[in-house]
């Protein structure tokens, strides 16, 4: 289980790097969308670190559930970006693959806590 926690953080960090590299071409009129994607992505990293250091199982579970909610928000925002043709299908797929990995490991972590 310990390895799984760090794997999530690794995936989130890789996702953030990908976001920073791939989102340079956002039009100015959609800058708020770009900022929300970035902000929520950094929130996910923060929640992963908090959950990793939390000792109370119930609190850890709540942090992980908040993390899943943020992941859904980021997924929605990326989908909106794709629908508005701001990001390409290739980029959308790349982001989605990373998000799927994070979701899988997060739900596995919740199950490993005996709460899910």
Residue pairs with C-beta under 8 A, 6 or more apart in sequence:
1 109
1 112
4 105
4 108
4 109
4 112
5 48
5 51
5 52
5 109
6 52
7 105
8 48
8 102
8 105
8 106
8 109
9 45
9 48
9 49
9 52
11 98
11 101
11 102
11 105
12 41
12 44
12 45
12 48
12 102
13 45
14 98
15 41
15 44
15 95
15 98
15 99
15 102
16 41
16 42
16 45
18 94
18 95
18 98
19 37
19 38
19 41
19 95
20 38
22 87
22 91
22 94
22 95
23 34
23 37
23 38
23 87
25 86
26 33
26 34
26 81
26 86
27 86
30 81
30 84
30 86
33 77
33 80
33 81
33 84
33 86
34 81
36 73
36 77
37 74
37 77
37 78
37 81
40 70
40 73
40 74
40 77
41 74
43 70
44 67
44 70
44 71
44 74
44 102
47 63
47 64
47 66
47 67
47 70
48 67
50 63
51 60
51 63
51 64
51 67
51 109
54 60
54 63
57 113
57 114
57 115
58 115
60 113
61 110
61 113
61 115
61 116
64 106
64 109
64 110
64 113
65 110
67 106
68 103
68 106
68 107
71 99
71 102
71 103
71 106
74 99
75 96
75 99
78 87
78 92
78 95
78 96
78 99
79 92
81 87
81 92
82 88
82 89
82 91
82 92
87 95
107 116
110 116
